[in-house]
Structures are given as structure tokens and as C-alpha cells.
Amino acid sequence: MAGQSIFEMPVAKVYPLLRAKAERKGRTKAELDEVIRWLTGYEMDEVDQSVPYGAFFENAPAMNPRAELITGKVCGVDVAAVEDPLMRKIRQLDKLVDELAKGRPMEEILR
């Protein structure tokens, strides 16, 4: 049986993983939510957690135009080189969460 595509997974399945990653490194849910708000425009307490993760990004209220400044690698993948625009948005959030977990100051994460 093939695994579920990241695009099809509900936000309720992905968000706790992002939160756990941040919290394991001493960061807070509030900081994670601030990063998500900066990138997508979402207020996480208002997000329908059953929405597929792909739709979460496709329907983001205000993708930050400065997201193009997010560079570097996530799991060996160069974020800027990802061709699929939807996957690039997902990788951009992954990169921001990585930076959060590594202890970077919020003002640097939020370019």
C-alpha cells in the first residue's frame, strides 16, 4: 500500500509534527504559529484541521512575498530549486520550522 501524499494529509496530521519538532528544541507553539502566520497569513486557531495540507497552502489567505528569500536545504533538498510551486511552499515552511528548531532568532527567521 502506497503512503499518503503530503498534499492529501490533513493539517491535523502535519501540524502536530511541526509543533513537536519546535517544542523538542525549546521553542513554543506561539512561535510556530507566528512563523506559519508570517508565511501563509493563517491564524492557526481558526484553521479547519481537516483540510488537506496541499489545500492549506493553495488557499492561504496571504502568502508572504518575501518567502522567496527562504533558501537552503531541507532533508537534502534545495528549497529554491523545488520546481512544483505547491511543494516549494511546503518546503519553505519546513525550512522555517528547521530554523526555529535550531534556535535562530525570530527576526532572522521572519526575513
SERO-4910 file (N, C-alpha, C, O; in steps of 0.05 Angstrom, whole numbers):
BEGIN
 pado doro    nc1    nc2    nc3   cac1   cac2   cac3    cc1    cc2    cc3    oc1    oc2    oc3
  Met    A     17    -24      0      0      0      0     18     25      0     36     27     16
  Ala    A     12     42    -18     28     67    -20     22     86      2     -1     86     12
  Gly    A     41    102     11     37    122     32     20    144     22     17    149     -2
  Gln    A      8    158     41     -9    181     34      8    205     26     28    210     39
  Ser    A      1    218      4     15    241     -5     13    264     15     -7    267     28
  Ile    A     35    279     18     35    302     36     13    322     29      2    335     46
  Phe    A      6    323      3    -15    342     -6    -42    333      5    -59    350      9
  Glu    A    -46    307      9    -72    297     17    -75    294     47    -97    292     57
  Met    A    -53    295     62    -54    292     91    -69    316    103    -65    339     95
  Pro    A    -86    311    123    -99    334    136    -80    350    152    -60    339    163
  Val    A    -85    375    155    -69    393    171    -66    381    199    -45    384    212
  Ala    A    -88    369    209    -88    357    236    -66    335    239    -58    329    262
  Lys    A    -57    324    218    -35    304    219     -8    316    217     11    307    230
  Val    A     -5    338    202     21    350    197     28    370    219     51    371    229
  Tyr    A      9    387    227     14    408    247     26    398    273     46    410    283
  Pro    A     16    376    284     28    366    309     57    357    306     73    359    324
  Leu    A     65    348    282     92    340    276    110    365    276    132    365    287
  Leu    A    101    386    264    116    412    263    119    423    292    140    432    300
  Arg    A     97    421    306     97    432    334    116    416    351    131    427    367
  Ala    A    115    389    349    133    372    365    162    378    359    179    378    377
  Lys    A    168    382    333    196    389    326    205    415    339    227    416    350
  Ala    A    188    435    338    195    460    351    198    458    381    217    468    393
  Glu    A    179    444    393    178    442    423    201    425    433    211    430    455
  Arg    A    209    404    418    232    388    426    257    405    430    275    398    446
  Lys    A    259    426    415    283    444    416    278    469    433    293    488    431
  Gly    A    257    468    450    252    490    468    237    514    457    235    535    470
  Arg    A    226    511    433    210    533    421    181    529    428    173    507    438
  Thr    A    164    549    424    136    547    433    117    545    410    123    550    387
  Lys    A     92    536    417     71    535    397     66    563    386     61    566    362
  Ala    A     67    583    403     63    611    394     83    619    373     76    633    354
  Glu    A    108    611    377    129    618    357    124    603    331    127    615    310
  Leu    A    116    578    333    109    563    308     86    576    294     87    580    270
  Asp    A     65    584    309     42    597    297     50    623    284     38    631    264
  Glu    A     68    638    296     77    663    285     92    658    258     88    674    239
  Val    A    108    638    257    122    631    232    101    624    210    104    633    187
  Ile    A     82    607    217     61    600    198     45    624    189     39    627    165
  Arg    A     38    641    207     23    666    201     40    684    182     29    695    163
  Trp    A     66    686    187     83    703    170     83    692    142     82    707    122
  Leu    A     86    665    139     88    653    112     61    653     98     60    659     74
  Thr    A     39    645    112     14    640     98     -8    660    103    -27    662     87
  Gly    A     -7    674    125    -29    692    132    -50    679    150    -69    692    158
  Tyr    A    -47    653    155    -66    639    172    -63    644    202    -40    647    211
  Glu    A    -85    646    216    -85    645    245    -92    616    251   -113    606    245
  Met    A    -73    601    263    -76    572    266   -101    564    283   -112    543    278
  Asp    A   -109    581    302   -133    573    318   -158    574    301   -178    563    309
  Glu    A   -157    586    278   -181    589    260   -180    569    237   -199    569    221
  Val    A   -159    554    234   -156    536    211   -172    510    215   -171    498    237
  Asp    A   -187    502    195   -201    476    195   -180    454    193   -168    451    172
  Gln    A   -175    440    214   -154    420    215   -158    396    197   -140    380    193
  Ser    A   -182    393    186   -188    371    168   -180    377    139   -181    359    122
  Val    A   -173    402    133   -165    410    106   -140    395     98   -121    393    114
  Pro    A   -139    385     73   -114    373     64    -91    394     64    -95    417     58
  Tyr    A    -67    384     70    -44    402     72    -39    417     46    -31    441     47
  Gly    A    -43    405     23    -39    418     -3    -59    441     -5    -51    463    -14
  Ala    A    -84    437      2   -105    458      0    -99    480     20   -105    503     15
  Phe    A    -87    473     43    -79    493     63    -61    514     50    -65    538     54
  Phe    A    -42    505     34    -24    524     20    -37    537     -4    -33    561     -9
  Glu    A    -52    522    -20    -65    533    -44    -84    555    -37    -87    574    -52
  Asn    A    -97    553    -13   -118    572     -5   -108    592     16   -124    605     29
  Ala    A    -82    593     20    -71    611     40    -81    639     36    -80    649     13
  Pro    A    -90    653     57   -101    680     54    -80    700     44    -88    720     31
  Ala    A    -55    697     51    -35    717     44     -7    706     44      8    710     64
  Met    A      1    691     23     28    681     22     47    705     22     43    724      7
  Asn    A     67    704     39     85    726     42    103    728     17    116    708     10
  Pro    A    104    751      4    121    754    -20    151    751    -13    167    745    -31
  Arg    A    158    754     12    186    751     20    194    722     23    217    715     30
  Ala    A    175    704     19    181    675     21    203    667      1    217    647      6
  Glu    A    205    681    -20    226    675    -40    254    678    -28    274    668    -40
  Leu    A    257    692     -6    282    696      7    290    671     23    313    670     34
  Ile    A    273    651     26    278    627     41    296    609     24    287    599      3
  Thr    A    320    605     33    339    588     18    351    567     36    346    568     60
  Gly    A    365    550     24    378    529     40    366    502     34    349    499     16
  Lys    A    374    482     49    365    455     44    349    444     67    353    450     90
  Val    A    329    428     60    313    413     79    313    384     70    305    377     48
  Cys    A    323    367     87    326    338     81    341    334     55    335    317     38
  Gly    A    362    351     51    379    348     27    367    361      2    380    359    -19
  Val    A    344    373      4    331    385    -19    334    415    -18    327    428      2
  Asp    A    345    427    -39    348    456    -41    320    469    -45    308    465    -65
  Val    A    311    484    -25    284    496    -25    280    512    -51    259    510    -63
  Ala    A    298    529    -58    295    547    -81    294    531   -108    284    541   -128
  Ala    A    304    507   -108    305    491   -133    280    473   -137    278    461   -157
  Val    A    262    473   -117    238    457   -120    221    469   -142    213    492   -140
  Glu    A    215    454   -162    200    464   -185    170    467   -181    158    487   -189
  Asp    A    158    448   -168    129    448   -163    123    471   -142    133    470   -120
  Pro    A    108    491   -150    103    514   -133     90    506   -106     96    518    -85
  Leu    A     72    487   -106     59    478    -82     79    464    -63     80    469    -39
  Met    A     96    446    -74    116    433    -58    136    453    -48    147    449    -26
  Arg    A    143    473    -64    162    494    -55    151    508    -30    166    513    -11
  Lys    A    125    514    -30    113    527     -6    115    509     18    121    518     40
  Ile    A    110    483     14    112    464     37    141    463     47    146    464     71
  Arg    A    160    462     29    188    462     36    197    488     49    214    487     67
  Gln    A    186    510     41    192    536     54    184    535     83    199    544    100
  Leu    A    160    525     89    152    523    117    170    503    132    177    509    155
  Asp    A    177    481    119    195    462    132    221    475    139    232    471    161
  Lys    A    232    492    121    257    506    126    254    525    150    272    527    166
  Leu    A    232    540    150    228    559    172    226    544    199    236    554    219
  Val    A    212    522    199    210    506    224    237    495    232    244    494    256
  Asp    A    253    487    212    281    478    218    297    500    232    310    496    252
  Glu    A    294    524    221    309    547    232    299    553    260    315    560    278
  Leu    A    273    551    264    261    556    291    273    535    310    281    542    332
  Ala    A    273    510    302    283    488    319    313    491    325    323    482    346
  Lys    A    327    503    306    356    507    310    363    531    328    386    537    333
  Gly    A    342    545    336    346    567    355    351    594    343    359    613    357
  Arg    A    347    597    317    351    623    304    331    643    316    309    636    322
  Pro    A    340    668    319    321    689    329    298    693    310    302    691    285
  Met    A    275    699    320    251    703    304    255    725    282    245    722    260
  Glu    A    269    746    289    273    768    270    289    759    246    286    770    224
  Glu    A    306    738    249    321    727    226    304    707    211    305    706    186
  Ile    A    288    692    225    270    672    212    250    687    194    244    678    172
  Leu    A    239    708    205    218    723    191    230    745    173    220    767    172
  Arg    A    250    738    159    264    755    140    252    782    137    262    798    121
***
